Amino acid sequence: MAWIAEPGSPDAPTPQQLLEVISLQADIAKLGLDLGGVMALIVQRALPLVGADGAVVELAEDDDMVYRAASGVAGTQLGLRLKLNGSLSGLCVRTGNPLVSQDTEEDPRVDKAACRLLGIRSLAVLPLKFRDLSVGVLKVVAHQPGHFGPRDLALLAMLAEVLGAEIFYAAKYAADDLYYRATHDELTGLANRALFLDKLRSTLLVSSRDDSPTGVLMIDMDGLKTINDLYGHGTGDAAICEFAKRLAHAVRASDTVARLGGDEFAVLMHPVTDLDAVALGTDRLMTQVNRPFHCPGQEKDLELVASVGSAMAPEDGQEPDELLEKADQAMYRMKRRHKLGLRTRGHKKTGA
């Protein structure tokens, strides 16, 4: 730890940077025990604080280091798994010591393939400690070699300490285990975006190996903004929870339902036999979801409507981003049809 600047030294954090850390701590306190939210907030705020190109929280799970929050150039890599024994992050967890790579091309400790994938030339990792056990790392990355100096590392050490404390309290007071809070949506209990992408990546590997198709559904909950505007966010949250429950009841035990954020959901279908099976699953889902919902305290039933788009591997691609993009495009085509239908009905009423 000798490379972390002592207070008062030229490399110590500036007063403005310390104020930014204090502001971040205040925002974290507002999130309570929402560990996933805290991790997402820290990786976002770490970027401008140390001028990084990307930031990641990796948690140690079995023999892997798993991306559970990510921003910047690493933002598309949620759910990515690196071998604990073949990465600088894994070494950081095993030793419990902060580590820096000033040039990933010259450093035998790093996962070079992962660094090259994102164009990373320097990185720093700091352990996240639950009691005396390192359970993960806070990692920042940059495109330039030698980017992170003592001042940056001092600031990152503060963030790692804050996140380590959050991990401690989440584990101490949560009824479920630590990783449940990091991988599930707090409102609905469904898998969150990070867990969904993790499962999608691993399922596609199995799908490719076994030649077994995989289906992906992207689902949008139509009309959530209108419900929030007319009845308030409490009613909106109740509608989201009912929508999520209906989705969960509409799929098979082998499928994974996730809330990706806001009014956006997804389903991973595996195994499936062909495109017809995916279409059948979509029809079953829409039949289950598209029914009025009676919310306690409201006189009128609320209309719950899903716009759904699908894609299937390997026909529509074998990479997560490819499949999600194709399913998303199909979902928006359905959403536009729904909006056109609503406008048409309104026009007829006006002209009557």
C-alpha positions as CSV (number, residue, x, y, z in Angstrom):
1,M,0.0,0.0,0.0
2,A,3.1,2.3,-0.1
3,W,2.0,3.6,-3.5
4,I,-1.2,5.2,-2.0
5,A,-0.4,8.8,-1.2
6,E,-0.2,10.0,2.4
7,P,-2.6,12.9,3.3
8,G,-0.9,16.3,2.6
9,S,1.5,14.9,-0.1
10,P,1.4,16.3,-3.6
11,D,-0.3,13.1,-4.8
12,A,-3.1,13.2,-2.2
13,P,-6.7,13.8,-3.5
14,T,-7.6,17.4,-4.0
15,P,-10.3,19.1,-1.8
16,Q,-12.7,19.0,-4.7
17,Q,-12.2,15.3,-5.2
18,L,-12.8,14.6,-1.5
19,L,-16.0,16.6,-1.8
20,E,-17.1,14.4,-4.7
21,V,-16.4,11.3,-2.6
22,I,-18.4,12.7,0.3
23,S,-21.3,13.5,-2.1
24,L,-21.1,10.0,-3.4
25,Q,-21.3,8.6,0.1
26,A,-24.4,10.7,0.7
27,D,-26.1,9.3,-2.4
28,I,-25.1,5.8,-1.4
29,A,-26.8,6.3,2.0
30,K,-30.0,7.2,0.2
31,L,-30.0,3.8,-1.6
32,G,-30.1,1.9,1.7
33,L,-29.4,-1.8,1.3
34,D,-29.8,-1.9,-2.5
35,L,-26.4,-3.4,-3.2
36,G,-27.0,-3.6,-6.9
37,G,-27.9,0.0,-7.0
38,V,-24.8,1.0,-5.0
39,M,-22.5,-1.0,-7.2
40,A,-24.0,0.7,-10.3
41,L,-23.7,4.1,-8.8
42,I,-20.0,3.6,-7.9
43,V,-18.9,2.4,-11.3
44,Q,-20.7,5.4,-12.9
45,R,-19.1,8.0,-10.6
46,A,-15.7,6.4,-10.6
47,L,-15.2,7.3,-14.3
48,P,-14.9,11.1,-14.0
49,L,-13.3,10.9,-10.5
50,V,-10.2,9.2,-11.9
51,G,-10.6,9.9,-15.6
52,A,-11.1,6.2,-16.3
53,D,-12.5,4.8,-19.6
54,G,-14.3,2.0,-17.8
55,A,-15.1,0.8,-14.3
56,V,-16.3,-2.6,-13.1
57,V,-17.4,-4.3,-9.9
58,E,-16.4,-8.0,-10.1
59,L,-17.6,-10.5,-7.5
60,A,-15.9,-13.8,-6.8
61,E,-18.3,-16.7,-7.5
62,D,-16.9,-20.2,-7.3
63,D,-13.9,-20.2,-9.7
64,D,-14.9,-17.1,-11.6
65,M,-14.8,-13.3,-11.3
66,V,-18.2,-12.1,-12.6
67,Y,-19.0,-8.5,-13.8
68,R,-21.9,-7.5,-11.6
69,A,-21.8,-3.7,-12.4
70,A,-20.0,-2.0,-15.3
71,S,-19.8,1.4,-16.9
72,G,-17.9,3.1,-19.8
73,V,-16.2,0.8,-22.2
74,A,-17.0,-2.2,-20.0
75,G,-20.7,-1.3,-19.8
76,T,-21.8,-3.9,-22.4
77,Q,-20.0,-6.7,-20.5
78,L,-22.3,-7.3,-17.6
79,G,-22.3,-10.9,-16.7
80,L,-18.9,-11.6,-18.2
81,R,-16.9,-14.3,-16.4
82,L,-13.1,-14.4,-16.0
83,K,-11.2,-17.2,-14.5
84,L,-10.2,-16.3,-10.9
85,N,-6.9,-18.0,-11.4
86,G,-6.1,-16.2,-14.7
87,S,-6.8,-12.5,-14.0
88,L,-5.4,-9.6,-12.1
89,S,-8.8,-9.3,-10.3
90,G,-8.5,-12.9,-9.2
91,L,-5.0,-12.3,-7.8
92,C,-6.3,-9.2,-6.0
93,V,-9.0,-11.3,-4.3
94,R,-6.6,-14.1,-3.4
95,T,-4.0,-11.8,-1.9
96,G,-6.3,-9.1,-0.6
97,N,-3.9,-6.4,-1.9
98,P,-4.6,-3.6,-4.4
99,L,-2.8,-4.2,-7.7
100,V,-2.0,-2.1,-10.7
101,S,-1.0,-3.0,-14.3
102,Q,0.7,0.0,-16.0
103,D,0.8,-1.9,-19.4
104,T,-1.4,-4.9,-19.9
105,E,0.5,-6.0,-23.0
106,E,3.6,-6.4,-20.8
107,D,2.0,-7.8,-17.7
108,P,1.7,-11.6,-17.4
109,R,-0.8,-11.4,-14.5
110,V,-3.7,-10.0,-16.6
111,D,-6.2,-11.7,-18.9
112,K,-4.8,-10.3,-22.1
113,A,-7.7,-11.5,-24.3
114,A,-10.2,-9.7,-22.1
115,C,-8.1,-6.5,-22.1
116,R,-7.7,-6.6,-25.9
117,L,-11.4,-7.1,-26.3
118,L,-12.0,-3.6,-24.8
119,G,-8.8,-1.9,-25.8
120,I,-7.5,-1.7,-22.3
121,R,-3.8,-0.9,-21.7
122,S,-3.8,0.0,-18.0
123,L,-5.9,-1.0,-15.0
124,A,-6.1,-0.9,-11.2
125,V,-8.0,-3.3,-9.0
126,L,-8.8,-2.8,-5.3
127,P,-10.2,-5.6,-3.0
128,L,-13.8,-5.4,-1.7
129,K,-13.7,-6.9,1.8
130,F,-16.5,-8.4,3.8
131,R,-15.0,-8.6,7.3
132,D,-11.5,-10.0,6.5
133,L,-12.6,-11.9,3.3
134,S,-12.1,-10.4,-0.1
135,V,-15.3,-11.0,-2.0
136,G,-14.6,-9.1,-5.1
137,V,-12.8,-6.1,-6.6
138,L,-13.4,-2.5,-7.8
139,K,-11.6,-2.3,-11.1
140,V,-10.9,0.8,-13.3
141,V,-9.5,0.6,-16.8
142,A,-8.0,3.0,-19.3
143,H,-7.0,2.9,-23.0
144,Q,-3.6,4.5,-22.3
145,P,-0.7,2.8,-20.5
146,G,0.4,4.1,-17.1
147,H,-2.9,6.1,-16.6
148,F,-3.4,5.5,-12.9
149,G,-1.2,7.3,-10.4
150,P,-1.1,7.5,-6.6
151,R,-3.8,10.2,-6.4
152,D,-6.2,8.0,-8.4
153,L,-5.4,5.0,-6.2
154,A,-6.1,6.9,-3.1
155,L,-9.5,7.9,-4.3
156,L,-10.3,4.4,-5.5
157,A,-9.3,3.0,-2.1
158,M,-12.0,5.3,-0.5
159,L,-14.6,4.0,-2.9
160,A,-13.6,0.4,-2.3
161,E,-13.9,0.9,1.4
162,V,-17.4,2.4,1.0
163,L,-18.5,-0.5,-1.2
164,G,-16.9,-3.0,1.2
165,A,-19.0,-1.5,4.0
166,E,-22.2,-1.7,1.9
167,I,-21.4,-5.4,1.2
168,F,-21.0,-6.0,5.0
169,Y,-24.3,-4.4,5.9
170,A,-26.2,-6.0,3.0
171,A,-24.9,-9.5,4.1
172,K,-25.6,-8.7,7.8
173,Y,-29.2,-7.5,7.5
174,A,-30.5,-9.1,4.3
175,A,-32.7,-12.2,4.7
176,D,-31.1,-13.7,1.6
177,D,-27.5,-14.1,0.8
178,L,-25.2,-11.4,-0.5
179,Y,-25.3,-12.4,-4.2
180,Y,-29.1,-12.4,-4.3
181,R,-29.1,-8.6,-3.8
182,A,-26.5,-8.2,-6.5
183,T,-28.3,-10.3,-9.1
184,H,-32.0,-9.7,-8.5
185,D,-34.3,-6.7,-9.1
186,E,-35.3,-5.3,-5.7
187,L,-38.9,-4.4,-6.7
188,T,-40.0,-7.6,-8.4
189,G,-37.6,-10.2,-7.2
190,L,-36.8,-11.2,-10.8
191,A,-33.3,-11.7,-12.2
192,N,-31.7,-8.3,-13.0
193,R,-29.8,-7.3,-16.1
194,A,-26.5,-8.6,-14.9
195,L,-27.8,-12.0,-14.0
196,F,-29.8,-12.3,-17.2
197,L,-26.7,-11.5,-19.4
198,D,-24.7,-14.0,-17.3
199,K,-27.2,-16.7,-17.9
200,L,-27.6,-15.8,-21.6
201,R,-23.8,-16.1,-22.2
202,S,-23.5,-19.4,-20.4
203,T,-26.7,-20.8,-22.1
204,L,-25.4,-19.8,-25.6
205,L,-22.2,-21.7,-24.9
206,V,-24.2,-24.8,-24.0
207,S,-26.4,-24.2,-27.0
208,S,-23.5,-24.0,-29.4
209,R,-21.9,-27.1,-27.9
210,D,-25.0,-29.2,-27.9
211,D,-26.6,-27.8,-31.0
212,S,-29.7,-26.9,-29.0
213,P,-31.6,-23.7,-30.0
214,T,-32.1,-20.9,-27.5
215,G,-34.9,-18.3,-27.6
216,V,-34.7,-14.7,-26.3
217,L,-37.8,-12.5,-25.7
218,M,-37.6,-8.8,-25.2
219,I,-40.8,-7.4,-23.5
220,D,-42.0,-3.9,-23.0
221,M,-44.7,-3.0,-20.5
222,D,-46.9,-0.6,-22.5
223,G,-48.4,2.4,-20.8
224,L,-46.4,2.5,-17.6
225,K,-45.8,6.3,-17.9
226,T,-49.5,6.9,-18.3
227,I,-50.2,4.8,-15.2
228,N,-47.6,6.8,-13.2
229,D,-48.9,10.1,-14.5
230,L,-52.6,9.3,-13.7
231,Y,-52.4,7.3,-10.5
232,G,-48.9,7.9,-9.1
233,H,-45.7,5.9,-8.8
234,G,-47.1,3.7,-6.0
235,T,-49.7,2.3,-8.4
236,G,-47.1,2.1,-11.1
237,D,-44.9,-0.1,-8.9
238,A,-47.9,-2.3,-8.2
239,A,-48.6,-2.7,-11.9
240,I,-44.9,-3.5,-12.5
241,C,-45.0,-6.2,-9.8
242,E,-48.3,-7.7,-11.2
243,F,-46.8,-7.6,-14.7
244,A,-43.6,-9.4,-13.4
245,K,-45.7,-12.0,-11.6
246,R,-47.7,-12.8,-14.7
247,L,-44.5,-13.1,-16.8
248,A,-43.1,-15.6,-14.2
249,H,-46.3,-17.7,-14.3
250,A,-46.3,-17.7,-18.1
251,V,-42.9,-19.3,-18.7
252,R,-41.5,-22.8,-18.0
253,A,-39.5,-23.7,-15.0
254,S,-36.4,-24.0,-17.3
255,D,-36.8,-20.4,-18.6
256,T,-35.4,-17.2,-17.0
257,V,-37.4,-14.0,-16.6
258,A,-35.6,-10.8,-15.9
259,R,-36.4,-7.1,-15.3
260,L,-33.8,-5.2,-17.2
261,G,-34.9,-1.9,-15.8
262,G,-38.0,0.4,-15.9
263,D,-40.7,-1.1,-18.1
264,E,-38.3,-3.5,-19.9
265,F,-38.2,-7.2,-19.3
266,A,-36.7,-10.2,-21.0
267,V,-37.1,-14.0,-21.1
268,L,-34.4,-16.6,-21.8
269,M,-36.0,-19.7,-23.3
270,H,-33.9,-22.9,-23.2
271,P,-34.3,-25.5,-24.4
272,V,-36.5,-24.9,-27.4
273,T,-37.0,-27.0,-30.5
274,D,-37.6,-24.4,-33.2
275,L,-39.0,-21.0,-34.0
276,D,-42.5,-22.3,-33.6
277,A,-41.8,-23.2,-30.0
278,V,-40.6,-19.6,-29.4
279,A,-43.8,-18.3,-31.1
280,L,-45.9,-20.6,-28.9
281,G,-44.1,-19.3,-25.8
282,T,-44.7,-15.7,-26.9
283,D,-48.5,-16.4,-27.4
284,R,-48.7,-18.0,-24.0
285,L,-47.0,-15.1,-22.4
286,M,-49.2,-12.5,-24.0
287,T,-52.4,-14.4,-23.1
288,Q,-51.3,-14.5,-19.5
289,V,-50.1,-10.8,-19.3
290,N,-52.7,-8.9,-21.4
291,R,-55.5,-8.8,-18.9
292,P,-57.0,-6.0,-16.8
293,F,-55.4,-5.6,-13.4
294,H,-57.4,-4.4,-10.3
295,C,-55.1,-2.4,-8.1
296,P,-56.4,-1.9,-4.5
297,G,-57.4,1.7,-3.9
298,Q,-58.2,2.3,-7.6
299,E,-61.8,2.4,-8.9
300,K,-60.9,1.5,-12.5
301,D,-59.0,-1.6,-13.6
302,L,-55.7,-1.0,-15.2
303,E,-54.9,-2.3,-18.7
304,L,-51.7,-4.3,-18.7
305,V,-50.3,-4.8,-22.2
306,A,-47.0,-6.4,-23.4
307,S,-45.1,-5.7,-26.6
308,V,-42.9,-8.7,-27.3
309,G,-40.2,-9.4,-29.8
310,S,-38.2,-12.6,-30.2
311,A,-35.0,-13.9,-31.6
312,M,-33.5,-17.4,-31.7
313,A,-29.9,-18.8,-31.7
314,P,-28.3,-19.8,-33.9
315,E,-30.7,-18.6,-36.7
316,D,-30.6,-14.9,-35.6
317,G,-27.0,-15.0,-34.3
318,Q,-24.9,-16.6,-31.5
319,E,-23.7,-13.5,-29.6
320,P,-25.8,-12.0,-26.8
321,D,-25.7,-8.5,-28.3
322,E,-26.9,-9.8,-31.7
323,L,-29.9,-11.7,-30.2
324,L,-30.9,-8.9,-27.9
325,E,-30.8,-6.3,-30.7
326,K,-32.9,-8.5,-33.1
327,A,-35.5,-9.2,-30.3
328,D,-35.5,-5.5,-29.4
329,Q,-36.2,-4.5,-33.0
330,A,-39.1,-7.0,-33.2
331,M,-40.5,-5.8,-29.9
332,Y,-40.5,-2.1,-31.1
333,R,-42.3,-3.1,-34.3
334,M,-45.1,-4.6,-32.2
335,K,-45.1,-1.6,-29.9
336,R,-45.6,0.7,-32.9
337,R,-48.5,-1.4,-34.1
338,H,-50.1,-1.1,-30.6
339,K,-49.7,2.7,-30.7
340,L,-51.2,2.9,-34.2
341,G,-54.1,0.8,-33.0
342,L,-54.7,3.1,-30.1
343,R,-54.5,6.2,-32.3
344,T,-56.9,4.6,-34.8
345,R,-59.5,3.8,-32.1
346,G,-59.2,7.4,-30.8
347,H,-59.7,8.8,-34.2
348,K,-62.9,6.8,-34.8
349,K,-64.3,8.1,-31.5
350,T,-63.5,11.7,-32.4
351,G,-65.2,11.4,-35.7
352,A,-68.3,9.6,-34.4
